[in-house]
Amino acid sequence: MSTAAKGKNHQALADDAPLEDEIEEAEEGVSINYIIFTLLVGLLLLLNWLGIFKTVLGIDTAIILTLVGGYKIFLGALESLFRRKISVDLAIALAAIAALSIKQYLAAAEVMFIMLVGEALESFAVDRTRGAIKKLIDLSPKKARVVREGKEQEIEVERLVAGDRVIVKPGERIPVDGEVLSGYSSVDQSTITGESIPVEKSAGSKVYSGTINQLGSLEIRAEKVGEDTLLSRIIHLVEEAQSQKAPIQKVADRYAKFFVPIIILVAAISWLITRDLVRSVSILIIACPCALVLATPTAIFAGIGRMAKEGILVKGGAYLEAMGRVGLIALDKTGTLTQGKPRLVSIIPFQEYSEQQVLSLAALAEQHSEHLLARIVVEEAKRRSADIGQCEHFLVKPGLGVEAVYQGKRVFVGSRKLLQEEGIEFDASAIKVLEEVERKGQTIILISCEQKLAGAITMQDEIRPEAIETIRKLKKLGLKLTLLTGDNELVAKQIAHQAGIDEYAANLLPDGKVDRIRKWQEEGYVVAMVGDGINDAPSLTAANVGIAMGSIGSDIAIDAADMIFMADDLSRLEKAVVIGRKTVKTIRQNIIFFAVIFNTLAVVAAAWASAWVTPPIAAIVHQISSLLVVGNSLRLLSGKIKDILTGWLLALLEWSKHLVHDHIRSLWESYRKPIVNTSLALVIVLYLFSGLTMIAPYQRGVVQRFGRLITDNVPPGLHLFFPWPIDKVTKVIRSVDRVEIGFRRNKNIARRVDQKTGQVITTYEWDIQDRSGEYQKKDDETLVFTGDENFLELDLVVQYRVKNPSAYLFKIRGLQDTENLVRFCAQSAIREIIGQKGADQILTTDRSEIEARVSKLLQQEFDSLDTGLLVTGAYLQSVHPPIEVADSFRAVVNAHEEKIMLINLAEAYHNEQLPLAHGKGEQNIRLAEAYRQEIVNRAEGEGERFVRMCENYDRFQEATTLRLYLETVESVLPGMKKFILDEQRNGREELTVFGSKKIETLMNNLTREFFPRAKQQNLKP
């Protein structure tokens, strides 16, 4: 219900009461619904994390919780973008969307849940005082008795007009502002003025709407009706002050304007440089300003708990935060600085009367009066065992006092004006005493008997014993203090002086107090107002922080206040200021040190060491920053554990009491029938549709009807079955799963990272992985015995999936049983096959064969057990000697490799030299054959030549002889001239050959034989 609508017309509010009540109840339920919603999101998130409730219609519940729980944040982010502003919501929305984009659904939901927790903490006990307006309206009666046309009739208050004659009987509320025409009575005006003493009313007295007529009947002429009455103006002031009370801007939002853009920029730059989306998402998650958001509400919540421990109830975090910045405190007088309980101060006898006689006279006259002061006098007389006689006649003089006749003597008890009207004289000494009492700010009751002043009884509402020390401490804190009261100037001055307050303002109506507060606010002060009466409600609401004295304050003042002292102790005001200031200091620490500095360092780590700061690690670091904020805030709850728990318990009890009595109970009474009917219908509908089942693509459904198997192959999609207990649908996952035999990866050991590149170091040597602890060895699975009596360690991975859902479901119960079965059967198969082969074969040539045989043997075992499983593959990840003999094995391997190397070198030399030798031998053979052929050919040539020579010799013996001779000569006389030319003969030449006559003859014969023309020449040797 808007404030403007409330302030339009009091009368209209009464006309539309049912509608207004409905709207008001809806508004009151907002904070309750928000807290319930947060608890529900947290429960569903826990169930998702535990794996109990992970999907709805095939959708991960974490995705749903992120979208549903964070819809306000997403809308706020869009709104900030439309307004071209950067807010905390924008950064959180980006982090959640980024986490969803890389399938980190739980991290995204966790971010949103932390945001909800922050908002829930902040809204704890923040139910604003909407009921105050309703209670103010209830003060005005619905009907009134009016005299029209000489007849008394009862009509609706809304039909009253100015000038009507209204009749008000004892115990009824006065419906109008007006003047008393006849009758006399005491009227309780505490709901308007805050003063506890009833006021006597008689003809000519002014009365106000909402006040209670206590004694006689009154006839009143209506002067102001409806919204013109003083009560309506007070309602309007409360509404207006509430509408003008601006919410305190969150400190987190101010820092977000600078912090959030930087984080978004860092994430964007990281992505642009590295193109690593995971790194950017880690930066967004780790820098998600949850700590920034929690900085204020956790400190506020801890401050509220500390306040509760001190007996102070705070209705909202904004008021606690404002209390830490208060610069001026305005205090009401009655019930705030004073105790609100008038007491008898003194009995002053005059002339021959004693104190006991004065008290007896006052008591016998006042014993029939209902006035508060009269009751105090009578109680004091009884306490002192004074003689209280029965008066013969009793008459109330409204506004003045009472008249009684006792034993024929006229006794007057009342104000100075009453005795003066009766002609009783005051001597100088009495006047001096009375003036001194008035200067002390005390109320005087005068008693006379037989026209003589008998004495006086003084009353005073004492200042609180703790007020003076509290005011001194507040001044020491640098606060400006002032007293606001509707009492007279003398009383206000006296009370302010006693309390040590330098400034005061008297004779103020409620609107006057509001004006003063607004003036101070315009001057820049953060104002706190302390009061207890309904007349203080507008000023309590107009102040930045309204504080009510809970134990003696009116319900309207308590409802209008922002902070309530549960005990009647003003010293808690100083504690409230100190705790408020500590809370603001803690908020600043949370933001600067844990939200900004810590997150900045974490962002730098995420940007430079992305291999370590993965999204899950980022979520953990993000949680650490939030926990640091919470831990720092909890320091506000200083004290023993018992005191801390008591403080929290007080806050929770007060809130739960307010929740149960003011909200749930009223809602239940108003909407019990529709709630029951709607709930019943909803339960029936949900039950009927509980058989609606979503089968994911990687699943198959097994349906049992009353325990009997109907089908075991329900395909993926949305299906409707009968609800439980008729049909029971079990989802069986058919995706490929894996079981490791021998070694398990140790998740507690982080992968090794290159410090320079930031990349994960991949290790290919089995013994390095084993020694580093990256893999954890299971001795009972790892060690196997080979066929040649050697030990080996192996790491086998078996991949399988469900082939027959019904057999799998009924034969194997639970994932752990499936793993154990597969592991046991795989061990049996691998040991059987390894025991048939030698170590060399296993380590080298036969691995593929072993894997195939293990798969086949394992499938046969599954089929014989009717498990419904299908083996998709068995893979030897690693086969090696035990780590204990790794060094020796490596030495043997090195020797073996060296042997192989030498053999290879020898074979290479053999292969190189053998062709060379073959070529050389072939060359020698070819050369020998060529030489032989050459010798043969030469011999044949020589032989042929010799034969021919012999033949020629036989034919030409002389020529042959000559040739032989010449050859011999050549050989004997090498290099010498064998012929001599005779130069003395003219015309012919003769050749002479030395050495033989026979040669000469041969030459001649040859010449004649072969050269006949030479016969004529005389050729001589």
Secondary structure, DSSP 8 states (H G I E B T S, - for coil): --HHHHHH-HHHHHHTHHHHHHHHHHHHHHHHHHHHHHHHHHHHHHHHHHTSS-EETTEEHHHHHHHHHTHHHHHHHHHHHHTT---HHHHHHHHHHHHHHTT-HHHHHHHHHHHHHHHHHHTTT----HHHHHHHHHHS-SEEEEEETTEEEEEEGGG--TT-EEEE-TT-B--SEEEEEE--EEEE-HHHH---S-EEE-TT-EE-TT-EE-SS-EEEEEEE-GGGSHHHHHHHHHHHHHHH------HHHHHHHHHHHHHHHHHHHHHHHH--HHHHHHHHHHT-THHHHHHHHHHHHHHHHHHHHTTEEES-HHHHHHHTT--EEEEEIIIIIB-S--EEEEEEE-TT--HHHHHHHHHHHHTT---HHHHHHHHHHHHTT------SEEEEETTTEEEEEETTEEEEEE-HHHHHHTT----HHHHHHHHHHHHTT-EEEEEEETTEEEEEEEEE--B-TTHHHHHHHHHHTT-EEEEE-SS-HHHHHHHHHHHT-SEEE-S--HHHHHHHHHHHHHTT--EEEEE-SGGGHHHHHHSSEEEEETTTS-HHHHHH-SEEESSS-TTHHHHHHHHHHHHHHHHHHIIIIIIIIHHHHHHHHHHH-TTTS-HHHHHHHHHHHHHHHHHHHHTTS-S-HHHHHHHHHHHHHHHHHHHIIIIIHHHHHHHHHHHHHHHHHHHHHHHHGGGEEEE-TTEEEEEEETTEEEEEEE-SEEEE---TTTEEEEEEE-S-EEEEESEEE-TTS---B-TTT--B-----HHHHHHHTSEEE-HHHHEEE-TTS-EEEEEEEEEEEES-HHHHHHH--SHHHHHHHHHHHHHHHHHHHHTTS-HHHHHTT-HHHHHHHHHHHHHHHHHHHT--EEEEEEEEEEEE--GGGHHHHHHHHHHHHHHHHHHHHHHHHHHHHHHHHHHHHHHHHHHHHHHHHHHHHHHHHHHHHHHHHHHHHHH-HHHHHHHHHHHHHHHHSTTS--EEE--SSSS---EEETT-HHHHHHHHHHHHHH-GGGGGS----
